Each structure stands twice: as structure tokens, then as C-alpha cells.
Amino acid sequence: MRIGNAAAEQAQHDTYGSIILAAMPMFFDRRLPRPGDAGLFHLLERLGVFAEQSAFKPDAGIWEYRGRMRVHTHSVAMCWAGCNRLAAIAQHLGMKDRAIHWSDVANKIQSRLLEQAWNEKRGAFTAAIGVDELDASVLLLPEIGLVEAGDPRFVSTVDAIERELLRGKHVMRYASEDDFGLAESAFVICRFWLIDAWWKLDRREKARDMFDDALRYRNRYGLLAEDVHLQTSESCGNFPQTYSMAGLILTAMRLSRSWEDRYWHD
């Protein structure tokens, strides 16, 4: 049993972009009573500076590796996303100079990442710059807008992840050994990331089949754990896991027909 969490002492550079993305609706969602203003934007810019400075520095990554530091593709991508959204917010607020600045920063990060994270030999965007290993988190690249889902490099990445990280209908975070050896369980959210990727690539029958199977791992209250053991199919890890539940809900929304489709269209 693993006791304790080392994340408090780790560097995870994806968090800068995550916070900016979480705040972005405050500037664009007209339903909110108090929209974001220039003051909030300038606070977020401080995070953007950290994102710019940290994008290509090694960190523990989304999976919180304890024994190694790398320039993780997902972390760089989230730094890009934060800077990209700052440009959009600045444009929305009429701050043209700041929009140009953050757009330039984002473009530089994007160009360098797409060049260095693409591994021609593996035919995929890999887990980190300069490695051959695959990682399910790169399935999020179209979700945040870094690449188009139809980009041949992303399509090839999805195919590679299917070949190497799929275990039956479970999806591994990665297949290599980590600080605790080879994983014995699959991280539930990764399944939903692959389903979403399949849906974007019009592999919809596979996506629905995988989603229907995922429902089997809920408990009587409809809750999901963090992991599913590959051999026993038992739920394990944190329970209930918000990551898993958010994945379930968001993927269900993606796969569902709208009420307009149901009642007004064939």
C-alpha cells in the first residue's frame, strides 16, 4: 500500500495552464453576474509568466513521478494553453498589445513542442521530449486546441496508443516502469480520453462500445474509482475519484444526441 503523497514537494508545470483555463469562462460566459476584468487578467498574467518560463523545464508531470524529472509533453502543452488563452482574453478586453505578446509566446511554445515531442520512429507524440515512451495524456492535445484531431500525427498517435496502452478495454497511463514498477491497474480517466479521441476521429461504434463497458465499473451509487485492476477488475486507488466521474460525464455528453436531434431530426 502506498501511503502519503509527494505532490506537495513536486514541480508540476501543467498547473499554470489549468488555472488560466479554469478562469477563462469568467471573461466569456455572459451568464455570470460578475465577469472577469482587467484586474483579474493581470493576476492571470503572472501565471502566464511562470508558464512561459517553465514550459521546457523538467517536472514530475501529470502522473507525479517521484523518481525522475522530464520535459513532459502534457505539461508543455498546458503551459501553451495558458498563454494561448491569455491572448484570447486580452483580445476580448481590447488589450491589443498584450494579445500580441501572449500570442507570440504561445506560438513559440507550440512550434517547439510539436517539433520536439513528435517521434518519427514511434510515429507518435511521446510522453516527453527525447523519449520513446507513450503516454495517454497526449490524447488531450486536440481537446486543448494544440493540434487538430485530424492531424495525421495525432491520428498516428491514437493508433500507437491503441496498440501499446490498450489492455482489453482498459487504457493504461503508460506501459513503462515507474517508481513502483510496472502498473497492475488502469487509470479510469484514460479510457474516457481514448473514447473522446475515437469520437473526434469518427470511430463512433468503438467509442460507444468502450463507453458502455466503462459503466460496468460503477458501484451501486454510480461512482467510479481511480483505477481498475487489470486481473481482478476490482476498483482500486482513490474512491470516489472526481477525475473519473468528470470523464464519465463529459464523455457521456459528447456521445449523447441533443434533445433537438431526438425530437426534431431523424
N, C-alpha and C positions, 0 to 999 in steps of 0.2 A: 504494500500500500504506500502510495506517495503522500507524505504529509508536508504541508507548507507550500507556499507559492513564492517563487523568486522574482516574480514580475516587478515588484516594487523597486528592485535594485537593477532592473534591466533597462536598456535603451530600446524603445520601440518607436521608430520614426513615423510609422503609419498614423499614429495618433494625431499628429498635427493636421493632416488632411481630414481625418474623421471628424474632428471638432468643427472645422470650417464647413464641411458638408452638412453636418447636423444643424448648423446655424443658418445655412443658406435660405431655407424656406421663409425665414423671418423677413427677408427682403423681397420675396416674390409671391408669397401666399397672401392674397388680398383678404382672406377671411380673418386674418389675425388682427386683433384690436390695436396692437402696438407694433407697427412694422420696424424693421431694423433701420438704423440711421447711420450717418457718417461717424458718430462716436463709436458705435459697435463695429463698424467696418475697420476703423483704425485699430481697435483692440485685436481684431482677427488678423490684421496685417502683421502683428507681432508674431503670431503663429506661422504666418507665411514666411517670415524671415528665417525662422527655425527650420521650416520645411525646405527652403532653398539651400540653406547651409548644410542640412543633414541628409539630403536626398541620396547622395552617393557615399555616405559613411556607413560602415558596417553596424548592424544592430542585431538584436535577438529575434526579430521578425514576428510575424503574427502568431506563430506557434510557440514563442517564448523559449527558444533553445537556451539551455543553460551552459552547454559546453563549447559553444562556438559562436562567432560573430561573422556575418556575411553582409554583402550588399544585396538584400533580398528584393526580388522583383516587385513583390506586392508592396513593400514599404516605399520603394521609389515611386511606384505608381500612385500611391496615396499622397505622397508629397506633391507630385504633379497635379493631382486632382484638387488639392487645396489651393495651389497657386492659380490653376485654371478657373476655379470658382471665384477667387478674389478678383480676377479680371472681369468676370461677368457681373459681379456685384458692383464694382467700380463703374462699369459702363452703365449699369442700371441707375446709379446715383448721379450720373453725369460727370464723374471724375475721370476725364479722358486721359490725363497724364498717368494716373495710377492704373487705369485699364491697360494702357500701352505697356507700362512697366511689368505688370503681372503676367500679361500675355506673352511678353518676351521671355520672362523667367520660365513660364510653363512650357513654351515651345522648345527651349533649350533642354529642359529635363526630358521632355518627351522624345526628342530626336536622339539623344544619347542613350536613353533607356531602350528604345526599340532597336537600336543598333547593337547594344551590348548584351541585352537579355535574350536576343534571338540566337539560338544554337543551331547552326546549319546541319551539323552532324546528327543531332537528335530530331531535327525537324519540328522544333517546338520552342516556345518561350519557357525557359527553365526557372528553377526555384530562385536562383540568384545569379548574379553576373559572374561568369567564369567557371560555372559548374555544369555538369551534365544531368543532374537530378531533376526530376519533375516534381511539381507541387500543385495541388488542386486550387490554391488561391489565385493562380493566374487565370482561372476561369472567370474571374471578376473583371478582367481588363475591359471588355466591352460594356459591362454594367456601369463603370465609372466614366466611360467615354474615351478611354485612351486609344482603343482601336475599334474598328467596325467589326461586328460579328462575322461578316462575310469576308474579312481579310484572309487571304489564303494562309497566312502564317497562323492566325488564330484557329482556322479550321483544322490545320495540321496539328496544332497543339491539342485540340479536343480529341482528335484521333489517337494521339500518343497517350493521352491520359486514359482513354478507354482501354488501350492495350495494356498499360502498365499499372494503373491505380485502381482499376475496377476489380472487385472480388465478388463474383456473383452479381448481386445488385447493390453491394456496398461500395463506397468510394473512399479510398484511403487519402489521408492528407498528403502523404509521401510514402515511398516504398523503402527508403534507405534507413539505416540505423540512426537513432538519435541518442541522446544522453542515457537513455534507459534500455537500449537495444532495439530490436525490431518490434514494431507495433503489433499488438494482438487484437486490436479493435479498430473499427472505422468511425471516423468523426461524422456525425449525422449531417451537419450543415453542408459538408462537401457533396453529398448526394444531391441536395437541392441546387447547388451551384451547377452541377453537371446537367441536371434536368433543365434548368434555365438556359444553359448553353445549347442543348439539343433543341429546345423550343425556338430559340433565335435562328438556328440553322435548319428549321423546318423538319426536324426529325421528331415529329409530334407523337407518333404512335409509341415510340420508345420512351419519350418523356412521360406520357400518361401512364404507361405500364410501370415505369420506375416509381412514379409518384404514388400510384395505388399500392404498390408494395410497401412503400415507406409508412403508410398508415397502419400497417400491422404492428409497428413497434411502439405505438402509443399505449399508455396504460388505460385503465378504465375511465380516467378523467380526461383523456385526450392529450396527455402530456408526454413529451419526449425527453429522453436523457441526452447527455452529451455524446456518448459513444454507444456502439453496438458491438458486442464481442463476436469475432468472425466465426468461431467454432460453435459456441453455445447459443448465439443470437440473443443473449441476455443484455439488458440495458446496463450501462456502467458509466462511470465518470460522474460529473455534476448532474444533479437532478432536483427539480426540472431545470432544463438548460434553455435560457432565453434565446441564445443563438439558434438552437434547433427549432424552437417554436416560431421565431421570426421567419426562418427559412420556410417552414411549413406554410405559414400564412401568405407570405409574398409569392411563393411559387404557386399556391392554390389560386391566388388572384390572377397570376399570369396565365394559368391554364384554363381558367373559367371563362365561359361565354358571358357577355354582359346581359343584363336583363333586356336591353333593346334587341340583342340578337335573338334571345329566346322568344320574345313576344311579337316582334315586328319583322323579323327576317327569317328566311328559310333556314 
